[in-house]
C-alpha cells in the first residue's frame, strides 16, 4: 500500500486487489482510492501480478510520478 498525492494535491492510496478463482495468472491488480474512501476507488486491470508479494514489492518501488500516471489512466477509463 502506498499513499501519494495526485496532480491536484489530493491524497490517494495505491494498493493491490485480488480476484478469486482458479486462474492464478494475473490474479492481483492495481487499485486506487481516495484517502479514507476505499469503496470509491478505481481498478487498473492492465497492471497485474501473479503473487501478492510481487505486487507489493513492485508497488513499493513505484515513483509518485508513475503512480499519478497510472491513476490518471484508471480514472480516464471510468470517466471517459
C-alpha positions as CSV (number, residue, x, y, z in Angstrom):
1,X,0.0,0.0,0.0
2,X,1.3,3.5,-0.9
3,X,0.0,6.9,-0.1
4,X,0.6,9.7,-2.6
5,X,-0.8,12.9,-3.9
6,X,-2.5,13.3,-7.3
7,X,-1.8,16.1,-9.7
8,X,-4.4,18.3,-7.9
9,X,-2.7,17.6,-4.5
10,X,-5.5,15.3,-3.3
11,X,-4.4,12.3,-1.1
12,X,-4.8,8.9,-2.7
13,X,-3.8,5.3,-1.8
14,X,-2.5,2.8,-4.3
15,X,-2.9,-0.8,-3.3
16,X,-3.3,-4.3,-4.6
17,X,-6.6,-6.1,-5.1
18,X,-7.0,-9.8,-5.8
19,X,-9.6,-11.7,-7.7
20,X,-10.9,-15.1,-6.5
21,X,-10.9,-18.2,-8.7
22,X,-8.7,-20.9,-10.1
23,X,-6.8,-18.7,-12.6
24,X,-3.8,-17.6,-10.7
25,X,-2.0,-15.8,-13.6
26,X,-2.6,-12.1,-13.2
27,X,-4.9,-12.6,-10.2
28,X,-3.6,-9.4,-8.4
29,X,-4.0,-5.9,-9.9
30,X,-3.6,-2.3,-9.1
31,X,-6.3,-0.4,-7.2
32,X,-6.5,3.3,-6.4
33,X,-8.8,5.1,-3.9
34,X,-9.1,8.5,-2.3
35,X,-7.7,8.5,1.2
36,X,-10.5,7.4,3.6
37,X,-12.8,6.2,0.8
38,X,-11.6,2.6,-0.1
39,X,-15.0,1.8,-1.6
40,X,-14.9,4.7,-4.1
41,X,-11.8,3.6,-5.9
42,X,-10.8,2.6,-9.5
43,X,-9.1,-0.5,-10.7
44,X,-6.3,-0.7,-13.3
45,X,-6.5,-4.2,-14.6
46,X,-3.7,-3.6,-17.1
47,X,-1.2,-3.8,-14.2
48,X,-1.2,-7.4,-13.0
49,X,0.9,-9.7,-10.9
50,X,0.9,-13.5,-10.2
51,X,1.6,-13.1,-6.5
52,X,0.6,-10.6,-3.8
53,X,4.2,-10.5,-2.7
54,X,5.4,-9.5,-6.2
55,X,2.6,-6.9,-6.4
56,X,3.6,-5.3,-3.0
57,X,7.2,-5.3,-3.9
58,X,6.6,-3.5,-7.3
59,X,4.2,-1.1,-5.7
60,X,6.8,-0.1,-3.1
61,X,9.3,0.9,-5.8
62,X,6.9,2.9,-8.0
63,X,7.6,6.6,-8.0
64,X,5.0,9.3,-7.3
65,X,5.1,10.3,-11.0
66,X,4.4,6.7,-12.0
67,X,1.5,6.4,-9.5
68,X,-0.1,9.7,-10.8
69,X,0.2,8.5,-14.4
70,X,-1.4,5.2,-13.6
71,X,-4.2,6.9,-11.6
72,X,-4.9,9.3,-14.4
73,X,-5.1,6.3,-16.8
74,X,-7.5,4.4,-14.5
75,X,-9.7,7.4,-13.9
76,X,-9.8,8.2,-17.6
77,X,-11.2,4.8,-18.4
78,X,-14.0,5.2,-15.8
79,X,-14.9,8.8,-16.7
80,X,-14.4,8.5,-20.4
